[in-house]
Amino acid sequence: MQYQTAQSWGSYMPAATKGSVAGDPLERIEKLASENAVVIFSISTCCMCHAIKRLFCGMGVNPTVYELDDDPRGKDMEKALMRLLGTSSAVPVVFIGGKLVGAMDRVMASHINGTLVPLLKEAGALWL
C-alpha cells in the first residue's frame, strides 16, 4: 500500500511546542489532523483500519496514517477519539481537510452516497 505513516512524514514536535499540545490528547489530534489533506488514526492490527487505508489508496489518495499502537501517547489519543466520536471504538478515524469525517461507517456512507470524492477534491487530496 502507498500511504505515509507518521514516522515517514516526521511527526517530531520540537521541545518548544510540547506544552499544552503534548499534554492534551485532543489538541494533539486536532493539530495532527490539520497538517495533511487526509489523516487516518489507526491501530496496526485493526482489520477495519486496514480496509479504510485500502479504500483511500485504491482511490489514488495518499493518506497520512498515525498508528496509535506505535505512539507512546496512543492510548490517551485513543480515549480522546472515543470521546470525540461518542463511541466505544476509537479507530479508524478519518479527517479530511482538517475536518472530522468520522469512523468507518461515516466514511463508507460518504463513499456510497457520492460525497467523499468532493471532500477529497476540496482538501487537495484527489485531483481528478
N, C-alpha and C positions, 0 to 999 in steps of 0.2 A: 504494500500500500504506500501511497505517496502523501503522507501527512507529516507535519512537523511536530515534534514533541517539544515541550518547554525547554528541555536541555539543549536541543539543536538550535533553538532560537535564542538561547542565553537569557534565561529568566532571572539572571543575577540582579539583585537590588542592592545598590551601594549602602553602606552603613548609614549615611546621612539621611536616607529615605526610610529607614526601618522603623521609625517612630510609631505612629498610630496605625499605619497600613499593615505593618508586620504583626501588630498586636490584635487587630480586629480582622477576623477572617472574612467578614462580609465586605469590608473595604478593600481587602486584597483581591477578592473575587471580582469586584467591580473594576478595579484597576487592571487586572489581567484581561478581563473580558473586553475592555475598551482598547486594548493595544493592537488587536488584529481584527480583520474582517469577520472571520468565523473562528470561534473559540469553543472547544468542547472540553468539559470537565468529565473525566473518565476514571475508571479503575481498570487496570490492565487485564484482569481476569474476567471481566464482565462481558457476557455474550451480547447483551443489548448495546453496550458501548461499542463493541466491535462492529455490530450491524450499522450503527449510526455513522461510524467512521467510514465504513464501506459505502454507504449511501452517498456521502459527500464526495468521496474520492471518485466514485462512479459517475458523478455529475461533472467532474472536472474541477472541483473545488479542493483547495489545499488547506484544510483547517489546521489551526494550532491546537494541539491536544495537551492538556495538563492531566497527567496520570496521578491521581491523588494518593495512590498507594506508594508512589515513589517520592512523595514530598513529606518532609518531617512534620509539616503542619497540615497534612492532608486530612486527618481525622477531624480537626476543627473546621476546616473548609467544608468537609462533607456534611457536618452538622449544620453549618450555616446555609448550605444549599437546601437541605431538608426543610429548614425554617422558611427559606425564601419560596420554595415550591409548595409548602404546606403538605408534604407527603412523607411517607416513611422510607422511600427510596430516593437516594440523592443523585444517582447517576444513571444514564448520561444526562448532562445538562448542556444545552446549546445556547450560545449568544451569537447573534448576527448583528454586525454594525454596532456593537456595544450594548444591544438591547436583548433582554431575556426572551428567547423563543419558548423554552421550556424543556421538558423531558421528551422521551421517545414518542409518546402518544401525540404531543403537540406538533413535533417535527413531522411525523408521518401524516398527520391530518393536514398540515400545511402543504406537504408534498402532494398529497392526493387531490386536495381542492385547488391546487394551482397557485397558491400564494407564496410558496417557498422560493421559486425562481426569481420573482420580482424582488423579494427581500435580499437575495444574494446579489442580484444586479445592483441594487441600490447601495449595498455595502461595498461594492467593488470586488466581490469575490468571484463573480462569474461575468464573463464578457459577452457571451452570445445570448 
